[in-house]
Amino acid sequence: MATLLAVNSAASLWGPYKDIWQTVGNALWRRQPEAVHLLDMILKKHKPDFISLFRNPPKNVQQHEKVQKAST
């Protein structure tokens, strides 16, 4: 049962990105005309996800102190 839950949680985590990958493939490689419009809609929907990839997380003071103390 635990493995079944792990598979289901992974599927729900990566499901939207698999859809994006499939839509990109349909629009670019298979050159399906209806996929271009769908790709535009999906990219607009997932824009925050793509923008968040370029943001750096805020600095953690505790981690900085650990790194400073590591050399001593």
N, C-alpha and C positions, 0 to 999 in steps of 0.2 A: 504494500500500500504506500509506503514511503517513497518508493521509486516512482510510482504513478503520480504522486503529488509533485515530485521534483520535475518530472517531464511536463506536467501541466503548467507549473509556474514558469518554467523556462519558455514554453510556447507562448504564454501570454506576455512575457517580457519582450521577446524578440518578434512577436507576431506582426506588429506594425512595420518594423524595419524590413521584414521579409516581404511584406506587401510593397514597400517602396522599391526594394530591389527588383521585384518582379515587374513593377510598372516601368521602371527605368529600362529594363530589358525589353519590354514590349514596345516602348516608345523609340528607343535608340537602335537596338539591334534588329528587331523584327519589323520596325517601321510601321506599326499599327496606328492609323490616324486617330482613332478614338482614345488611344493611350496617352497622347500628347496632352489633351485636355485633362485627363485624369491625373497625369504627372504634375501638372500645374496646380491642381487642387490639393494634392497630397503634399507638395512642397510648401504651399501656403499654410496648410494645417500643421505641419511639423516644423515650421520655421523656428519656434523657440528652442526646440531640441537641437537644431543645427547651430544656432547662435550660441547656445550654452557650451558647445564644444570649444569655442574660442575664448571663453572667459576663464581667467585664473581664479582659483579659490582664494578667499581671504587668508592672510597669513595667521598662523596659529602661534601665539606667544609661547606656549608650553613646548611645542616642537622646536622652536627656535632656541629656547634655553637648553633643551636636551642636546642639540647639535653643538652649541657653544661649549657645553660641559664635556662633550665626548672627546675633545682634543686634550683635555687635562687629565 
